[in-house]
């Protein structure tokens, strides 16, 4: 179900613009997506994490790269 989407990692297949939804692919399914943070755009090809689903729209954040090591600090 929709609740199972929370925390899933996917990839942006149509860029998410500041004021315009894009599309993400999560677990083989394509979802309409908006950034969870107002005014944040996420480029095509970026990894995302699903924060919440509202209706048929996934609210997502940019996901950290799996290649970052744990010592990397966020600025």
C-alpha positions as CSV (number, residue, x, y, z in Angstrom):
1,X,0.0,0.0,0.0
2,X,0.8,3.7,0.1
3,X,2.3,3.5,3.6
4,X,4.9,1.0,2.4
5,X,6.2,3.7,0.1
6,X,7.6,5.8,3.0
7,X,11.4,5.6,3.2
8,X,11.7,3.9,-0.2
9,X,14.5,5.0,-2.5
10,X,13.9,5.8,-6.1
11,X,15.2,7.9,-9.0
12,X,13.9,11.1,-10.7
13,X,12.8,10.3,-14.3
14,X,11.2,13.8,-14.9
15,X,12.8,16.7,-13.1
16,X,11.0,18.1,-10.1
17,X,10.8,21.9,-10.4
18,X,10.3,24.5,-7.7
19,X,6.7,24.9,-8.6
20,X,6.0,22.0,-10.9
21,X,5.8,18.3,-10.1
22,X,8.0,15.7,-11.8
23,X,8.1,12.0,-11.9
24,X,10.0,9.4,-9.9
25,X,10.5,5.7,-10.3
26,X,10.2,3.7,-7.1
27,X,10.3,-0.1,-7.1
28,X,9.3,-0.3,-10.8
29,X,6.4,2.1,-10.4
30,X,6.3,5.6,-11.8
31,X,4.8,8.2,-9.4
32,X,4.1,11.9,-9.8
33,X,6.3,13.6,-7.3
34,X,6.9,17.0,-5.6
35,X,9.7,18.0,-3.3
36,X,8.8,17.7,0.4
37,X,10.6,21.0,0.9
38,X,9.0,24.1,-0.7
39,X,11.0,25.6,-3.4
40,X,13.5,22.8,-3.8
41,X,14.0,21.4,-7.3
42,X,15.5,17.9,-7.9
43,X,17.2,17.1,-11.2
44,X,16.5,14.1,-13.5
45,X,18.7,11.1,-12.5
46,X,18.9,12.2,-8.8
47,X,18.3,9.6,-6.1
48,X,15.3,10.4,-3.9
49,X,13.7,9.1,-0.7
50,X,9.9,9.1,-0.3
51,X,8.9,11.0,2.8
52,X,5.1,10.7,2.4
53,X,2.4,10.0,-0.2
54,X,-0.6,12.4,-0.6
55,X,-3.2,11.0,-2.8
56,X,-1.3,9.9,-5.9
57,X,1.6,12.2,-5.4
58,X,4.9,11.2,-3.7
59,X,6.5,13.9,-1.5
60,X,10.3,13.3,-1.8
61,X,13.6,14.5,-0.6
62,X,17.0,14.2,-2.4
63,X,18.6,11.0,-1.0
64,X,22.3,10.9,-0.1
65,X,24.5,9.0,-2.4
66,X,25.3,5.4,-1.3
67,X,28.9,6.2,-2.0
68,X,29.3,8.9,0.7
69,X,31.0,7.5,3.8
70,X,29.6,8.0,7.2
71,X,32.3,10.6,8.2
72,X,31.0,13.1,5.6
73,X,29.4,15.9,7.5
74,X,26.5,17.9,6.1
75,X,27.2,21.7,5.9
